[in-house]
Amino acid sequence: MKLLHVKCCLFALLVVFAPAHAQTFPSKTIRIIVPYAPGGSIDLTARLIAKHLQDSVGQNVIVENKPGANAAIGIETLVRSDADGHTLVLLSDSPVTMNVHLARLNYDPLTDLVPISKVVSSPIILAANPKAKIASIPDLIAAAKDKPLSYAVAGRGSASHLAAELLQRELGITMHAVPYRGGAPVAVAIASGEVPLGLVDTAAILPMISSGQVLAMGVAEPVRAQSMPDIPTLSEAGVPSFSAPSWLTLFAPRGTPQDRIARLNAEIAKIMAMADAQRVLFAAGLEPATNSPTEMRRIIEADYKKWGQLIEASGLKAE
């Protein structure tokens, strides 16, 4: 009888403590995949998140760079990982809402990726070389109609390229896209006069705007960038209702428990509200901005449809 009593007590303890142990999260190192080489705005943002998340959750948080195939290698690594919240990926909008319309992929961004939270907005800027004498939207229209005009973008089929395609449709003009491998080469090309203008992410061109090497004509966001409040939106600059917002979002693989998604969402909101984190991001031309998984899903689905329709109508092809 005594032995039976002891067994019953042990069983009761297991019932009480086993669920709590099973639900402990995080229980091991969290890995944030960055599907690009070290350096750049996505890598910077991931490392900032890793630093503060590690301090908050009491587990190691590492950033793992897996560049290649327009982010597909990193995304496929996530998709194959355990759906337990310990492997995440930080992505821009391009591989989630654009690339799928341009190439056959081994993942479905709408079903294989679970959004945790938007992390930052990464505004795209229409910028020109001062010597090009294109300082306004009317100047741009006149220049494009006077002679063939080239513009720089960070890769064919990229967010900046699609924003430029949308802009041309809104203005009724045609320009020739000159693709470069990333935002930094685009910024250099505009500043040097190799091309008269281009669309590029703020993080790449902000130093050249600050130094006066390039002229910022407008941001492709619905509201002005907090890091550059004096630069108008393109809608304010003369392209009514124009909006081509670009963002970075943290994702988990399909099947990740909702309570873990919610925990990570709360942690991201807390990090993005920190003054020191905001200083780092604003200095890099990034805008801290968080939301719920449901709201981020709605944005992804809307952008997926919008850019898919534009790509089909424009006949764009990937590089």
N, C-alpha and C positions, 0 to 999 in steps of 0.2 A: 504493500500500500504506500509505504514511504517513497519507494522508487517511482511509483506511478505519479505521486504528487510532484516529485522533482521534475519528471518528464513534462507534466502539464505546465509547470511554471516556466520551463525552458521554451516550450512551444508558444506560450503567451508572450514571452519576451521577443521571440522571433517575429511574431505577428505584429507586435508594436513597432519594432525597430527596423525590420526588413524593408517596408515601404519607404520609410524616411531615407534609408541608405540608398535605395534604388533610385530615388528622385533627386539625390544630391547632384547639383550642377553649378558650375563645371566640376568635374571630378579628375580632370587631367589637363594637359597642355591644350590650349586653343590655338589653332592654326588659321591665319588669315592669308589666303592665296591672293597674290597680285599677279595677274596674267601679263605683266610687262616687265622689262628690265628695271633694275634699281634706278632711282632718280625719277623726277617728274612728279606731277601733282597727285596721281593715284598712290604712288609709293609713299610719298610724304604723308598723305592722309591716313593710309593704313598703319604706318609706324606711329603716328600720333595716337590713333585709336588703341593700338596694341599696348603702348606705354600706360595709358590711363586705365584701360580695361584690366590689365594685369594688377595694377594697384588696387582696383576695386573688388575683383573677384577672388584674389588670393591664389591664382594659378598662373603659370607661365603663359604668355601670349606671344607667339612668334609670327613674323611675316615671312612668307615663302614666295619668292619670285619665280614664276613659271611662264616666261615669255614665249611667244610664237603663235603662228596661224591666226592672227587677228584675235587673240585672247582665247581661242578655242582650246588650246592645250590646258590652260589653267581651269577653264570652265569644266572640261571633261574630267579633270582630276577631282573637282568638287562633286560632280554628278556620281562618280564611282565611290565616293567616300561614305563612311557610315553616317546615317542621318540622325546624329545624336547631339548636334549643336557645337561640336568641338572642331569642325572644319567649316570655314566660311570663305567667301570670295568677295572682294571689293571690285565693282565693275562700273564703268561709265555706261551711258545709254547706248552707245554704238553696238556692242555685241549682243545687247538684249533686244533692241527694237529695230535695228537697221540691218546688221549683217545677215540675218536669217532670210532677208528678201534678196540678198545678193549672191549667196553661195549655199550649197548643200552642207548642212552641219550635222554633227552627231549628237546634238542636244536640241531640245525644244525649250526656248526661254520662258514660255508661258506655263509649262507644266513641270519642268525639271528644276527650276530655280524658285525658291521661296523668298520673297523680299522680307527683310527684317526691318529696315528703315532707310529712308533717304538720309544721306550723311551731309552732303554739301551740294550746292549749285555751283556749276563751273561755267560761268557766262562766256558765250562766244561774242567776240567783238569784230565789227567791221572797221578795219583800220587801213590807212593809206599813207604812202610816202608823201611828205610835205611838198616835194618838188613835182608831184603828179598834178597838183592844183585841183584835187578832188576833195573838197572840204565839206560837202553836203550831199544830200540825196539828189537835189536838182543838178548839181555838178556831175554826179555819177551818171544820171540819165543822159545828160548832154554828151558826156565823154563816150559812153557806150554807143550812142547813136551816130557819133561823128566818125569813129573808126573802130576797128576790132580792139577789144579790151581784154586783157588777161588778168586773172586773179589767182592768188595762191590759197591752197587748202591743205590740211593735214591728211592727205591720202584720198584717193578716189573712193567714194561711198562712205566717207567719214561724216561725223556730225557736222563739221564745218562745211563740207561739200554739200550736204543736203540742205543746210541752212542757206547756202548761196543759191542753190537751185530754187528754193522757195522764194528767196528775195527777187531773183530774176523774173519769176512768174508774176509776182506782185507788182513789179515795176514795168513789166512789158519790155524787157531788154534781154539781150543775149551776150554772154561773155564766155571766154575760154578758160576752163579750169586748168591750173598747173599744179598737179599734186606733188607734195613733198612728204618725206617720211617723218611726220611728227610736227607738233606745234612750234618747237624751237627753230627748225629750219625755215618755217613759214615766216616767223617773226624777223629772222635775219634777212630773208629775201625781200620783205617789205621795206625794212630799214635801209637796206643797201640800194634800193631802187631796181633790183633785179626784176621785180614785178611792181606795178603801181599800187596795188591794193590787195587785200585778202581778208578772209575770215579765219579767226584763230582764237583759241581759248585764252582767257585772261591771264592765267598763270604763266603762259609762255611769253606774252607781249607786254605785261604790266611794266617791267623795268624800262622798256623802250618808249612807252607812253610817258612815263614819269620824266624821262630824260629829254623828251621832245623829239626823239628820232622818228617817231611815227605819230600820225594824227588819228585819234579815236573818233569815229563818226557816230557810233551808237552800239549799244549792247542788244543782243537778240533775246532778251528776257522780257517778261511782262512788266517788271518793275526795275528801277535803277539798282545797280550793284552798290552794296553798302561800302565796299572798298574803293569805289570810284563814283561817288554821288554826283559829281559834276558832269559826268558823261550821260547824255540822254539815252533812253531806249530808242530802238529803231522806229518804234511806233510814234514816239514823240518827234523824232527827226524827220518824219515825213512818209513813213510806210504804215498807214493806219492798220491797227490790230495785228501787226506782225509779231510773231512769237515763235522762237525756236529754242526753248530752254534745254540746257544740258545739265546732267546731274551725275553724281556718284552714289551708288546704293550698295548696301551690304546684303549679301544673300546667303542662305543656307540651302542644302540639298532637299529635294522633295522627300516628305515623310518625317521631317524634323518635328518633334512634339511641339504643340502650340505653346505650352507653358515655357519652354526654352526659348522659343521665338519671342515671347512676351518679355522674358527676363533680359534678353539681349537688346530688345528695343528700348527698354527702360535704361539700360546702361549707356546706349548710344545717345539717348536724349540728355542724360546727365553729363556725358563727356562734352557734347557740343554746346552745352550751356556754360562750360568753364571758361573763365576770362582768359586764362593763358592759352587754352586751345584755340579760342577765337582769334587771339592776336596772331598766332602762327598761321592760321588759315587765311585771315584777311590779308596778311603780308604777302601771301602767295597768290592772291587774287581769287580765293575761294570763299564761298558764302555758306557758313554753317546753316543747315536747314534739315530738320527731322520731321518725320510724320509716322503714322501708324502703318502696319503691314497692309491693312485693307486699303488705305488711301494710296500707298505706293503701288499696289497691284492695279488700282484704277488708272493711275498715271501711265504705268507700263502698257496696259492694254490700249489706252487711247493713243499713245505715241507709236506703238506697234502698228496700229491701223493707219494713222496719219502718214508715217514715213513709208509704209508699204504702198499706199496709194500714190505717193509722190514718185517713188522709185519706178513703179510700173508705168506711170504717165510719162516720165522722163526717159525711160529706156536706159537707165543707168546700169553699168556693169562694174563689178569689183575689179581691182587691179590684178 
